[in-house]
Amino acid sequence: MSLPNPTIRRPDVIVIGTGAAGAVMAKELSTKGLQVVAMEMGSFQKTRHFDQDELQAMHPASNNHDHPNIYRHDQPNTYRQSSDEKAVEDHGIHMQSTVGGSTLHYTGISWRLHENDFKERSLFGDLDGADVQDWPIDYWDLEHYYEKAEYEVGISGLAGANPFDPPRRRPYPMPPVPRTSSGALADMAAQKLGWHSYPAPLAINSREYGGRPPVMNCGFCESYVCTIGARSSMLVTMIPQALRTGNCQIRADACVREIVVDEDGRAEGVVYLDKDLREHRLEARAVIVCCNGVHTPRLLLMSKSNLFPDGLANSSGKVGRHLMFNYYQSARGFYEQDLNEYKGVMDSRIIQDFYDPDPDKYGFFGGGVLEPRGDGETISFANLNMPRLRRWGARRKKWIMDNYTRYMVALTSMQSMSQESNMIDLDPDVNDKWGLPVPRVTYNVHPNEHKLGDFFRDRARELLDTAGAHGIVASPNFVPHGDAHLMGTCRMGNDPATSVVNKFNQAHDVDNLFIVDGSSFVTSGKSNPTLTIQALAFRCADYIVTQMARLNIR
């Protein structure tokens, strides 16, 4: 990969964040002739510089901050369950502050939202205690951009295999990855149950694609950087293309602390800190915020001014509101034979038979998916809470040796309800290493999510039991402190009084400010928002180019 281009002193566009959305924006705008500076608070590394070391990558107490790790915990947050509680320091928000963002470590599941996901209020009505709304766009506004994302990023899958999938015009660019043991067991069990198990669409190469090799089925396919480039992260797809144009510069180790506005209230640039905490200012024609559903509202709330005393683009008071994580339940089952689920991709099969259950029939709103899979973290497996088994001693060690290669997980991922009380704001007492207030998470689940959890936990048990597992252990209901799916905090809508951005991800209050990441989601979908984030970014890039050509953005 080429090094960052020489300094661009007066860009057309500043992109803040280089993950799933920011890298797409940088690539699209630079290839169409615009000068782009992409800002990243973390480092700019090549794939070979990352460690595939579980202790370093997954357990923050052992982090060595002199080199990049996965799920970097040097970006803390605080958490509380309700606004009348004192928030405590937490690390529940899973993100990576490195060029490429969380696409470096994600599972790679890349499905499209369904047609119903965009119109849930119209189709299913309201839900007491939640704020369910329709998106201002529908599936067909995004279908072309879903396709574009699949082909430009590189997604493997099998079109037509899932009877519940929305319509599509083209097949996936690659066939599915090889089926794992959990995938084979899921196929067998689903057939017996009358369900439909289909190959998971993944941002992982099943064959050579874009000059990158196919997956080699090592033990590091989730939570670690793929050092051969088989996972289609932004670091090996969009970022190199952006740099090759000569129109894009990456400024890494640069933390944007404020988006500044002129006397007319238009964004004129950013103030950022370098790794030595020296302050710099950069101006541009437009600013695009792609910092994820937690750090995007945080930056807007830090960008106060006389014109925007409650935070930039926040005349509605909705910046930071309606935070959503996907809700999870799981069950684990054990087998007499080796499954070796630590090898290869995490999810080779998906089951969506309960994606949109009838609320009147089932007694809950929304739905979810089942993901039969492995769970390759050895330390986490060793620490599993198992009935009648201590966490130490000879019996625990023998249990680990006997079972690590002989179990599978039935993970279920479900919809989260949009609630105004679930929010991100600025913690008044805790600062990060840049001296800036950390995001404070206020989050509690809606009672509907516990109903979903009960239903899907039973389906997980049913799947494992039918697949011949024994010793099945299911997770309890819980309240998540954080997640890697960060959505809803700058929601999209037609009404400036109740939303932050319009249907093109353009801020209602500031016409040259764009917010492009999971924060614009109106509903959470059932899991894995990345492909939708990328489709929204491709669509927004087209809109920005058109508006600049018409001089609507000067």
Salt bridges, closest charged atoms under 4 A:
ASP12 OD1 - ARG285 NH1 3.13
GLU28 OE2 - LYS27 NZ 2.65
GLU28 OE1 - LYS32 NZ 3.45
GLU28 OE1 - LYS148 NZ 3.92
ASP51 OD2 - HIS67 NE2 2.70
GLU54 OE2 - HIS59 NE2 3.96
ASP74 OD2 - ARG72 NH2 2.76
ASP74 OD2 - LYS433 NZ 3.43
ASP90 OD1 - HIS481 ND1 3.18
ASP117 OD1 - LYS526 NZ 2.97
GLU120 OE2 - LYS526 NZ 3.29
ASP126 OD2 - ARG121 NH2 3.91
ASP131 OD2 - HIS322 NE2 3.68
ASP131 OD2 - ARG491 NH1 2.84
GLU143 OE2 - ARG112 NH1 3.03
GLU143 OE1 - ARG169 NE 2.70
GLU147 OE2 - ARG170 NH1 3.59
GLU150 OE2 - ARG112 NE 2.97
GLU150 OE1 - ARG168 NH2 2.62
GLU152 OE1 - LYS27 NZ 2.53
GLU152 OE2 - LYS148 NZ 2.83
ASP187 OD2 - ARG179 NH1 2.77
ASP187 OD1 - ARG349 NE 3.08
GLU222 OE2 - ARG373 NH2 2.56
GLU258 OE1 - ARG257 NH1 3.14
GLU268 OE2 - ARG281 NH2 2.53
ASP274 OD2 - ARG278 NE 2.89
ASP274 OD2 - HIS280 NE2 2.89
ASP276 OD2 - ARG278 NH2 3.28
GLU279 OE1 - ARG257 NH2 2.91
GLU283 OE1 - ARG10 NH1 3.04
GLU283 OE2 - ARG281 NE 3.50
GLU336 OE2 - HIS470 NE2 3.14
ASP338 OD1 - ARG406 NE 3.03
ASP347 OD1 - ARG373 NE 3.14
ASP353 OD2 - HIS196 ND1 2.76
ASP356 OD1 - LYS526 NZ 3.33
ASP375 OD2 - ARG332 NH2 2.59
ASP402 OD2 - LYS398 NZ 2.60
GLU420 OE2 - LYS318 NZ 2.60
ASP425 OD2 - ARG80 NH2 3.90
ASP425 OD2 - ARG440 NH2 2.70
ASP429 OD2 - LYS86 NZ 2.45
ASP432 OD2 - ARG298 NH2 2.66
ASP454 OD1 - ARG457 NH1 3.22
ASP458 OD1 - ARG461 NH1 2.99
GLU462 OE1 - ARG459 NE 2.87
ASP483 OD2 - HIS485 ND1 3.90
ASP511 OD1 - ARG266 NE 3.13
ASP542 OD1 - LYS32 NZ 2.54
